[in-house]
Amino acid sequence: MSEYLEKEIILIISEISGVDEEEIKLDSNFATDLEFDSIKSIELVVALEKKYKVSIRDEDIPKIATVKQVIDITGQLIEQNTTP
């Protein structure tokens, strides 16, 4: 996972949640710390899919609880798309 990817995703999360980037930590929980509901979760997934041209499976979305988890899964999907 690159630091650049981490910063980009935290910026996207900040824009959706309204929480300052500096307050968003890797272990921040979407539901309890960032007050994400299902609509904000869908907004985040759509934003990541569009920006990085990846597809996050619907069944994986409920498993993503923290910022680190969303960064990790996005990074893995990007790698899969760039590996021949």
Number of C-alpha atoms within 10 A of each C-alpha: 13 9 8 9 15 18 13 14 22 24 17 17 25 17 13 16 20 11 16 12 16 9 12 19 13 14 12 16 18 20 14 11 14 19 12 19 13 11 9 16 19 14 17 20 20 15 16 21 15 11 12 14 14 19 15 16 9 10 8 9 14 10 10 17 16 18 20 19 16 23 22 16 15 24 18 13 18 15 13 11 13 7 7 5
